[in-house]
Amino acid sequence: MNSNRLSLAAAAACALSASVSLAGVLGPVTGPLADPFVIPDKHPTRVLVRFATSTDRSESARAEIFARTGVKRSIQEIDLVPGLRIVEAGEGRVDQVVAALRREPGVLYANPDYPIQACAQVVPFGITAIKAPQVWSRWGNGGDVIIGHLDTGIDLTHPDLPTPLMTESFVPGLTVDDYDFHGTHTASVLVGLDNDIGVIGITPSARILVAKVLNNWEFGFNSYAIAGINWSVANGARVLNMALGNTTFDQAYKDTCDAALASGVLLVASAGNTGNANPFYPAWFPSVMAVSAVEQNDDFMSWTSFGPNISIAAPGAQVYAAMPIVGWKVTWNGVERLANQIRGGTVDPYTGTTWYCNTGEFPSDFPSGVVNNIAHLRRSTTLTLGQQVQKAVTAGAKAVIISNNEPGNFVLNFTPHLRLPVCSISQADGDALQADDGVVSTIGQYTAGHTYGEVWGTSVSCPHVAGAAALLIGNFQPASGLPALPPLTTRWVLERTARQVGPAPRNDFYGYGIVDAENASKYLHGRIRCPGDLNADDLVDDTDFVDFAGFYNDLLTPGGAYTGGDFNGDGLTDDSDFVVFAGMYDQLLCT
């Protein structure tokens, strides 16, 4: 959601960036665009060499060895390992120097300086706050439950995200790749891999269906979401994560959500970041769980939407998860040139004939062909960027490339915000594009690397609840012949086991409370994993009988299948459940 605050502080935990080159600084790229965050296979100049300590060699003798083998200088001696030195070879000569050193008498070994990367996987506070780790250790991490993820897509090559089960873009003209950050981040909260790098998600073994229903500047239409819901349900999703919404009621949207729920799918959506009680859809549909956001100290977030439709609350502050690093490029005549985004426009690809328009100061600067095409402007010393872009829009351009008026590239923002892609290129690339005036070019994005960052808002509280629901559905699978855990039961259990904050039993801010995956799992443990163990102590005894008798007197269980004392999933607590309970009671020890 656009009101989320974003911190792109580079992750100390496996940020995967060994050598960083800033887009727009490198000049023209003459082949396929290189990934500037590729980790090299060895240091370009450093070598590790160890001399035998029994070898009596003076510094002058070693200097002769270095001269013969091409070592330029000794950088450091390692005191902990006698005879070990870090030395420097000439650029591009590491392999030759290593080979020469290995032939020298008295050299125990010589090796290139291989790369390492930090691999400190962290458990973000939100996942700890909802007690997901306690669920993993006792009941599992959700198995292979399928989650439908409706968002801006994901970074398909991020090493901390699983390969999606299926992907589909419902935004015309766009691939499922996430050139924003929103979808990657929410997917990471849900299904971040347990792989010793970066972060771990709530359901790290789950399978994910990626439906791109928002473009790369977080904008879409109800029809995109409707199509994404339909596709997700058709392909086996049990939970839908929808960190999106709007304030306009749409019956078709409601009908689609209602039908998804009726087909056995739990829908979870962000309550919105409006800071008021105005309706926000799809969260406000009764068939959807509306999730509000709380700070790390459980305080309600000031900009979170509230009202009678709030189902439950979840962590939504400083949520740390995976993100893509997005680069920009302009391509013409088969050559990709590095570019920079000029913020204030949109993040959209665009292809069109590109016309040189000087600085765009005068209407005569714009040829008639610029209509529905791309305007190429030189950076002006008299007009602001916003004024230049506005003049291009007035002339009919659908995208703008601004080339620098001095060597190198630049990054600036402009106002007012306008709905077209705007990027900058270097002066040299501008000269080349001007020389090719009238050429067809494409403004596009690419994944320039992978990182992690923090996000605030209901967009990230939503996947905490969707993930908790997936844990319940994946971990608590009834025995063969019994009905699967229904979505309304999953919702009821999550709500009734939430950690109560504010007036009970529910209030318009926290709903039924802050989601607690461990409490919810304990509840289902005594209905599905170990029927009869209603207090989750791994014994079926008199204390459980007291609980069971209370539910038995109700006959109809309060939330549907597997609630109260219902062990066979028929929505009733009756004699058939007593038979199950008695059988477990005779064993005492839960098996």
C-alpha positions in Angstrom: 0.0 0.0 0.0 1.4 3.4 -0.9 1.3 4.7 2.7 3.7 2.1 3.9 7.1 3.6 5.0 10.1 1.9 3.5 13.6 1.5 4.8 16.1 0.2 2.3 18.8 -0.2 4.8 21.0 -3.0 3.3 20.6 -6.2 5.1 23.6 -7.4 7.2 22.2 -10.9 6.9 23.2 -12.1 3.4 22.4 -9.0 1.4 24.2 -10.8 -1.5 26.0 -7.7 -2.7 29.7 -8.2 -3.0 30.5 -5.4 -5.4 28.0 -2.7 -6.1 27.8 -0.6 -9.3 25.2 2.2 -9.4 22.9 2.1 -12.4 23.6 5.1 -14.6 27.2 5.4 -13.7 28.7 2.6 -15.8 27.8 4.1 -19.2 26.6 2.1 -22.2 26.2 -1.7 -21.9 26.9 -3.4 -25.2 25.7 -6.9 -24.4 23.0 -8.4 -22.1 22.7 -6.2 -19.1 25.2 -7.4 -16.5 23.9 -8.0 -12.9 26.0 -5.5 -10.9 25.5 -7.6 -7.7 27.1 -10.8 -9.0 29.6 -12.2 -6.5 32.9 -12.9 -8.2 34.5 -16.4 -8.0 37.7 -14.9 -6.5 39.2 -11.6 -5.5 40.7 -9.9 -8.6 44.1 -9.4 -7.1 44.6 -11.1 -3.7 46.3 -14.4 -3.1 46.9 -16.5 0.1 50.3 -18.1 0.3 51.9 -20.1 3.2 55.6 -20.7 3.5 57.0 -23.7 5.4 58.3 -22.5 8.8 61.2 -24.9 8.6 62.5 -23.1 5.5 65.0 -20.4 6.4 64.2 -17.6 4.1 65.1 -14.0 4.7 62.9 -11.2 3.6 65.2 -10.5 0.7 64.9 -14.2 -0.4 61.1 -14.0 -0.2 61.2 -10.8 -2.2 63.1 -12.7 -4.9 60.3 -15.3 -4.9 57.7 -12.6 -5.2 59.6 -11.0 -8.1 59.9 -14.4 -10.0 56.2 -15.3 -9.4 54.6 -12.0 -10.2 53.6 -11.0 -6.6 53.5 -7.2 -6.5 53.6 -6.9 -2.7 52.9 -8.5 0.7 49.8 -7.0 2.2 49.7 -8.8 5.6 51.2 -11.6 7.6 48.8 -13.7 9.6 50.2 -14.1 13.1 47.9 -17.0 14.0 49.3 -19.1 11.2 53.1 -19.0 10.9 54.2 -18.4 7.4 50.8 -17.4 6.0 50.6 -14.1 4.1 48.1 -12.2 2.0 49.8 -11.0 -1.1 48.8 -8.9 -4.1 49.0 -10.0 -7.8 48.5 -7.9 -10.8 44.9 -7.4 -12.1 43.8 -10.5 -13.9 47.0 -12.5 -13.0 45.8 -14.3 -9.9 45.8 -17.8 -11.5 49.3 -17.4 -13.0 50.7 -16.1 -9.7 49.1 -19.0 -7.8 50.6 -21.5 -10.3 54.0 -20.0 -10.1 54.0 -19.9 -6.2 53.0 -23.5 -6.1 56.2 -24.4 -8.0 58.4 -22.7 -5.5 60.3 -24.8 -3.0 59.2 -24.1 0.6 55.7 -23.0 -0.4 53.2 -25.2 1.4 50.2 -23.9 -0.6 49.0 -20.9 -2.6 45.3 -20.2 -3.4 43.1 -17.5 -4.8 41.1 -15.4 -2.3 37.6 -16.9 -2.6 34.5 -15.0 -1.6 32.4 -15.4 1.4 29.0 -14.0 2.4 27.3 -13.3 5.6 24.6 -16.0 6.3 22.9 -15.0 9.5 19.2 -15.9 9.1 17.0 -13.9 11.4 13.5 -14.5 12.8 11.7 -11.2 12.3 9.9 -9.8 15.4 6.5 -10.3 13.9 7.0 -14.0 13.4 8.2 -14.3 17.0 5.3 -12.1 18.2 2.6 -14.5 16.8 4.6 -17.4 18.2 5.2 -19.2 14.9 8.5 -20.8 16.1 6.6 -22.6 18.9 4.2 -24.0 16.3 7.1 -25.2 14.1 8.8 -27.1 16.9 5.6 -28.9 18.1 3.2 -29.2 15.2 5.2 -28.4 12.0 5.7 -25.5 9.6 2.5 -25.9 7.6 3.5 -28.7 5.2 2.8 -28.0 1.6 -0.4 -26.0 2.0 -1.0 -23.8 -1.0 -1.3 -20.0 -0.5 -2.6 -17.7 -3.2 -0.6 -14.4 -3.2 -2.3 -11.5 -4.9 0.1 -8.5 -5.1 2.8 -6.9 -7.3 4.3 -10.2 -8.2 7.6 -11.4 -6.6 11.3 -11.3 -7.2 11.5 -14.7 -8.9 15.3 -15.0 -8.4 15.5 -13.9 -4.8 17.5 -16.7 -3.0 15.4 -16.4 0.1 12.0 -17.2 -1.7 10.8 -20.5 -3.0 10.1 -21.2 -6.6 6.4 -20.5 -7.0 4.0 -23.4 -7.7 2.5 -21.4 -10.5 2.6 -17.7 -11.6 0.2 -15.5 -13.6 0.1 -11.8 -14.4 -3.4 -10.3 -14.6 -2.0 -6.8 -15.3 -2.0 -6.4 -19.1 1.4 -6.0 -20.6 3.4 -6.9 -17.5 5.2 -10.1 -16.4 4.9 -11.4 -12.9 8.3 -9.9 -11.9 8.1 -7.5 -9.0 9.8 -4.2 -10.0 8.3 -2.5 -6.9 9.0 -4.3 -3.6 5.5 -4.8 -2.1 4.8 -8.3 -3.4 8.3 -9.7 -2.7 8.2 -8.3 0.9 4.7 -9.8 1.7 5.6 -13.1 0.1 8.8 -13.2 2.2 6.7 -12.8 5.4 4.6 -15.7 4.3 7.0 -18.2 2.8 10.6 -17.0 3.3 12.9 -20.0 3.1 14.5 -21.7 6.1 17.9 -21.7 4.4 20.3 -20.0 6.8 20.2 -16.6 4.9 18.2 -13.5 5.3 14.9 -14.2 7.1 12.4 -17.0 7.6 8.7 -16.8 6.8 5.8 -18.0 8.8 5.2 -21.1 6.6 8.6 -21.8 5.0 7.5 -25.1 3.5 4.3 -23.8 1.9 3.7 -23.6 -1.8 2.8 -20.2 -3.3 0.7 -19.3 -6.3 1.8 -15.8 -7.4 -0.9 -13.7 -9.0 0.2 -10.3 -10.1 -2.8 -8.1 -9.8 -1.1 -4.8 -9.1 1.4 -3.1 -11.4 4.9 -2.0 -10.5 3.7 1.1 -8.8 1.1 -0.7 -6.7 -2.0 0.1 -8.8 -4.5 -2.2 -10.4 -8.3 -2.7 -10.9 -10.9 -4.9 -9.2 -11.0 -7.0 -12.4 -7.4 -7.9 -11.9 -8.0 -9.0 -8.3 -11.2 -10.9 -9.3 -9.3 -12.8 -12.0 -6.5 -13.5 -9.6 -8.9 -14.9 -7.0 -10.5 -17.1 -9.6 -7.2 -18.4 -10.8 -5.9 -19.1 -7.3 -9.0 -21.0 -6.2 -8.9 -23.1 -9.5 -5.3 -24.0 -8.8 -5.8 -25.3 -5.3 -5.2 -22.3 -2.9 -6.5 -22.8 0.6 -5.6 -19.3 1.8 -5.5 -16.0 -0.1 -3.3 -13.2 1.0 -4.6 -9.8 -0.3 -2.6 -6.9 0.9 -4.5 -4.5 -1.3 -7.9 -2.7 -1.5 -9.9 0.4 -2.3 -12.8 2.3 -0.8 -15.4 1.6 -3.5 -17.9 -1.2 -3.1 -18.2 -3.6 -6.1 -20.8 -6.4 -6.1 -18.8 -8.5 -8.5 -15.8 -8.3 -6.2 -18.0 -9.3 -3.2 -19.6 -12.2 -5.1 -16.1 -13.5 -6.1 -14.9 -13.4 -2.5 -18.1 -15.0 -1.2 -17.7 -17.8 -3.8 -14.1 -18.3 -2.9 -15.0 -18.8 0.7 -17.9 -21.2 -0.2 -15.4 -23.2 -2.2 -13.2 -23.8 0.9 -10.7 -20.9 0.7 -10.0 -18.5 3.6 -9.5 -14.9 2.4 -7.3 -12.5 4.4 -6.9 -8.8 3.5 -5.4 -5.6 4.8 -7.8 -3.4 6.6 -6.2 -0.4 5.0 -4.0 2.5 6.1 -6.7 5.2 6.0 -6.7 6.0 9.7 -10.5 6.1 9.8 -13.5 3.8 9.9 -14.4 4.2 6.2 -15.1 1.0 4.3 -12.2 -0.6 2.6 -12.6 -3.5 0.2 -12.2 -6.5 0.0 -11.4 -6.4 3.8 -14.9 -5.1 4.6 -16.7 -7.9 2.9 -18.0 -10.4 5.5 -16.4 -13.3 3.7 -12.9 -11.8 4.2 -10.8 -11.4 7.4 -9.9 -7.7 7.8 -6.5 -7.4 9.5 -5.4 -4.2 11.4 -1.8 -3.4 12.4 0.0 -2.9 15.7 3.3 -1.7 16.8 6.0 -3.8 18.5 4.6 -2.8 21.9 1.0 -3.7 20.9 0.0 -0.1 20.4 -2.6 0.3 17.6 -1.0 1.9 14.5 -2.3 5.5 14.2 -2.9 5.3 10.4 -4.6 1.8 10.4 -8.2 1.6 9.4 -10.6 0.6 12.1 -14.3 -0.3 12.5 -16.8 -3.1 13.1 -15.4 -5.2 10.3 -12.0 -5.7 11.9 -11.4 -9.4 12.5 -8.0 -9.5 14.1 -4.8 -7.5 14.5 -1.2 -8.5 13.7 2.3 -6.9 13.7 2.7 -4.2 11.2 5.7 -2.1 12.2 9.4 -2.5 11.1 8.6 -5.8 9.5 11.9 -7.0 8.0 11.7 -9.2 4.9 13.1 -9.8 1.4 13.1 -7.2 -1.4 14.4 -6.8 -4.9 16.9 -4.2 -6.0 15.4 -2.7 -9.1 17.4 -1.3 -11.9 16.3 0.7 -14.9 17.4 0.5 -18.5 16.6 2.1 -21.9 17.1 -0.2 -24.9 17.4 0.8 -28.6 19.1 -0.8 -31.5 19.6 -3.9 -29.4 21.8 -2.2 -26.9 20.8 -1.8 -23.2 21.8 1.4 -21.5 21.7 1.9 -17.7 19.2 4.4 -16.5 17.8 5.9 -13.3 14.2 6.2 -12.2 13.1 9.8 -11.8 10.6 9.5 -9.0 7.3 11.3 -9.5 6.4 9.2 -12.5 5.2 5.6 -12.7 7.1 2.3 -12.7 5.9 1.0 -16.0 7.7 -0.3 -19.1 7.0 1.6 -22.3 8.0 1.1 -25.9 7.7 3.8 -28.6 9.4 5.9 -31.1 11.7 8.3 -29.3 11.9 11.9 -30.5 14.5 14.5 -29.4 12.7 17.5 -27.9 15.7 19.7 -26.8 14.9 20.9 -23.2 11.2 21.1 -23.9 11.0 24.7 -23.0 9.0 25.8 -26.0 6.1 24.0 -27.8 8.2 24.1 -31.0 10.7 21.8 -29.3 8.2 18.9 -29.6 7.7 17.3 -33.0 4.2 16.0 -33.9 5.5 12.4 -33.7 5.9 12.6 -30.0 2.2 12.1 -29.5 1.7 8.6 -27.8 5.5 8.1 -28.0 8.6 8.9 -26.0 10.0 12.4 -25.5 13.8 12.7 -25.2 14.7 15.9 -23.3 18.0 17.3 -22.2 18.1 18.4 -18.6 17.3 22.1 -18.4 19.0 24.8 -16.4 15.9 27.0 -16.5 13.0 24.5 -16.0 12.5 22.1 -13.1 12.1 18.4 -13.9 8.4 18.6 -13.1 8.0 21.5 -15.6 9.8 19.6 -18.3 7.8 16.4 -17.8 4.5 18.4 -17.7 5.4 20.1 -21.0 6.1 16.7 -22.5 2.7 15.4 -21.3 1.0 18.4 -22.7 2.6 17.7 -26.1 1.1 14.1 -25.9 4.1 12.0 -24.8 3.4 8.8 -22.9 7.0 8.4 -21.5 10.0 10.7 -20.9 13.7 10.2 -21.1 15.8 13.0 -19.7 19.5 12.9 -20.6 22.0 14.8 -18.5 23.5 18.1 -19.6 26.9 17.2 -18.0 28.9 14.0 -17.8 27.4 11.1 -16.0 23.8 10.4 -14.9 21.6 11.9 -12.1 18.8 11.0 -9.8 16.2 13.5 -8.7 12.5 13.6 -7.9 9.8 15.8 -9.4 6.4 17.1 -8.5 3.6 17.0 -9.2 3.3 13.2 -9.6 2.3 12.3 -13.2 1.2 8.9 -14.5 3.9 8.0 -17.0 7.4 6.5 -16.7 10.2 9.0 -16.5 13.9 8.0 -16.4 17.3 9.6 -16.8 20.3 8.6 -18.8 23.9 9.8 -19.0 25.0 12.7 -21.2 27.0 10.2 -23.4 23.9 8.0 -23.8 21.8 11.1 -24.5 24.2 12.0 -27.3 23.8 8.5 -28.8 20.0 8.6 -28.5 19.9 12.1 -30.1 22.0 10.8 -33.0 19.5 8.0 -33.4 16.5 10.4 -33.3 13.3 8.6 -34.3 14.5 5.2 -33.2 12.1 2.8 -31.3 13.3 2.4 -27.7 12.0 0.7 -24.6 12.1 1.9 -21.0 12.1 -1.1 -18.7 13.2 -2.4 -15.4 15.3 -5.4 -14.3 16.3 -7.1 -11.1 19.6 -5.7 -10.2 20.1 -7.7 -7.1 18.5 -8.8 -3.9 18.2 -7.3 -0.5 16.0 -6.9 2.6 14.2 -4.0 4.2 11.5 -2.9 6.7 7.9 -2.0 5.9 5.1 -0.5 8.1 1.3 -0.9 7.7 -1.5 -3.3 7.2 0.1 -4.7 4.0 2.5 -6.6 6.2 0.1 -7.3 9.1 -2.0 -9.2 6.5 0.5 -12.0 5.7 1.0 -12.6 9.4 -2.6 -13.7 9.7 -2.6 -15.5 6.3 0.5 -17.3 7.3 -1.0 -18.3 10.7 -4.0 -19.6 8.9 -1.8 -21.6 6.5 0.0 -23.1 9.5 -3.3 -24.3 10.9 -4.6 -25.7 7.7 -1.3 -27.4 6.8 -0.5 -28.8 10.2 -3.9 -30.0 11.3 -5.1 -32.3 8.6 -7.8 -34.6 9.8 -7.5 -38.4 9.5 -8.6 -40.0 6.2 -12.3 -39.9 5.7 -12.9 -36.8 7.9 -13.6 -33.4 6.4 -10.7 -31.0 6.0 -10.4 -28.0 8.3 -13.0 -25.5 6.9 -12.1 -21.8 6.3 -14.7 -20.5 8.7 -13.4 -22.8 11.4 -9.9 -21.6 10.8 -11.1 -18.0 11.1 -13.1 -18.7 14.2 -10.2 -20.4 15.9 -7.8 -17.6 15.0 -10.2 -15.0 16.4 -11.2 -16.8 19.6 -7.6 -17.7 20.5 -6.1 -14.3 19.7 -4.4 -12.4 22.5 -7.0 -10.0 23.8 -6.1 -6.3 23.7 -8.7 -3.6 24.5 -12.3 -4.2 25.4 -13.5 -7.9 25.1 -14.7 -9.9 23.4 -13.9 -7.7 20.4 -13.4 -4.0 19.6 -13.1 -1.9 16.5 -9.3 -1.6 16.6 -7.9 -5.0 17.5 -10.9 -7.0 16.5 -10.7 -10.2 18.7 -7.1 -9.4 19.5 -3.6 -10.0 18.2 -3.1 -13.2 16.3 -1.5 -16.0 18.3 -0.6 -19.1 16.2 0.5 -21.1 19.2 -2.8 -20.7 21.1 -4.7 -21.5 17.9 -2.6 -24.6 17.4 -3.2 -25.8 21.0 -6.9 -25.5 20.4 -6.9 -27.6 17.3 -4.4 -30.1 18.8 -7.2 -31.4 21.1 -9.7 -31.7 18.2 -7.6 -33.1 15.4 -4.0 -34.1 16.4 -5.0 -35.7 19.7 -8.8 -35.7 19.9 -9.8 -35.3 23.6 -6.6 -33.6 24.8 -8.5 -30.3 25.1 -5.8 -28.6 27.2 -2.9 -29.7 25.0 -0.9 -31.3 27.8 -0.5 -34.6 25.9 -2.8 -36.4 28.3 -6.5 -37.2 28.0 -7.7 -37.2 31.6 -10.3 -35.8 34.0 -9.3 -32.2 33.3 -10.2 -32.7 29.6 -13.4 -34.5 30.5 -14.5 -31.3 32.4 -13.9 -29.3 29.2 -15.6 -31.9 27.0 -18.7 -32.0 29.2 -19.1 -28.3 28.9 -19.0 -28.4 25.1 -21.2 -31.5 25.1 -24.0 -29.7 26.8 -23.9 -27.1 24.0 -24.5 -29.8 21.3 -23.9 -27.5 18.4 -20.3 -26.4 18.5 -19.8 -22.6 18.4 -17.7 -22.2 15.2 -18.4 -25.2 13.0 -16.4 -28.3 12.5 -13.6 -29.1 15.0 -14.6 -26.5 17.5 -15.9 -27.2 21.0 -15.9 -31.0 21.5 -16.4 -31.9 17.8 -13.8 -34.5 16.9 -15.4 -35.9 13.7 -15.9 -32.6 11.9 -19.7 -32.8 11.6 -20.3 -29.5 13.5 -21.9 -31.2 16.5 -20.8 -32.3 19.9 -22.7 -35.5 20.5 -22.5 -39.2 21.2 -20.2 -39.9 18.3 -17.7 -37.5 19.7 -18.0 -39.1 23.1 -17.1 -42.4 21.6 -13.9 -40.8 20.2 -13.2 -39.1 23.5 -13.7 -42.3 25.6 -11.3 -44.2 23.3 -8.6 -41.6 23.8 -9.4 -41.3 27.6 -8.8 -45.0 28.1 -5.3 -44.6 26.7 -4.6 -41.5 28.9 -1.3 -40.8 27.0 -2.0 -38.9 23.8 -0.6 -40.9 20.9 
